[in-house]
Amino acid sequence: MSNLATAEAMIAAYNAQDVDTYVSYMTDDACEANYRGAVVREGKEGTRSGLAKAFAVWPENKAEIREKQEIGNYVLFREYVTRGPSTDGSPLVEPFEVVAIYTFEGAKCARVEFVR
């Protein structure tokens, strides 16, 4: 499977809120982070638990891939994210765009960085 196909499969799992499948495409020490900034979710287990918590708050959360490109060990997506109403009473999050940079080591994703 190409890195592009793997990243697309990650988004499909994300949209299905299937955290186990999502992290199955990642290295054990993978992380999600803000671009050039703080790590948001550390390792497979941190990503699994962080996404599970987010999905519990926003059960309608989805990411639509609007543009995509594969460059070497990187996949870039321009994503349109909608959260929908929260279950914890927090204010509605307006839909937003993000550029997600997926970095691959071999066949697995080692890092996802978000530019927002």
C-alpha positions, 0 to 999 in steps of 0.5 A, spaced: 500 500 500 502 506 498 503 512 503 497 516 500 493 510 500 495 508 508 493 516 510 487 515 506 485 509 510 487 513 516 482 518 515 477 513 513 478 510 520 478 517 523 471 518 520 468 511 522 471 513 529 475 507 529 481 508 533 484 501 533 484 501 526 487 508 525 493 507 530 494 500 526 497 504 521 502 508 526 509 506 528 509 504 536 512 511 538 508 515 533 505 522 535 500 527 533 503 534 533 502 542 532 506 544 526 513 545 529 510 545 536 507 541 541 506 534 541 498 533 542 498 525 542 504 521 544 505 514 541 500 509 539 496 509 546 496 516 547 493 517 540 488 511 541 486 514 548 486 522 546 482 520 539 477 516 543 476 522 548 475 527 542 470 522 539 466 521 545 465 529 546 464 530 538 461 524 536 459 527 529 466 529 528 469 528 520 475 530 516 474 531 509 480 531 504 479 536 499 486 536 496 492 531 497 499 530 495 504 525 496 512 527 496 517 522 498 515 519 505 510 525 506 503 525 505 499 532 505 492 533 506 488 539 506 482 537 510 475 540 512 473 538 519 467 539 522 465 537 529 458 537 530 455 538 537 458 536 543 456 531 548 459 535 554 455 542 553 462 546 550 460 551 545 459 549 538 466 549 534 465 552 527 468 547 521 475 549 520 481 547 515 487 544 517 493 542 513 495 535 515 502 532 514 503 525 515 510 522 515 512 515 514 517 510 516 517 504 512 510 502 511 507 506 517 506 513 519 510 516 524 508 523 525 502 527 523 503 534 524 497 539 523 498 546 520 492 551 522 
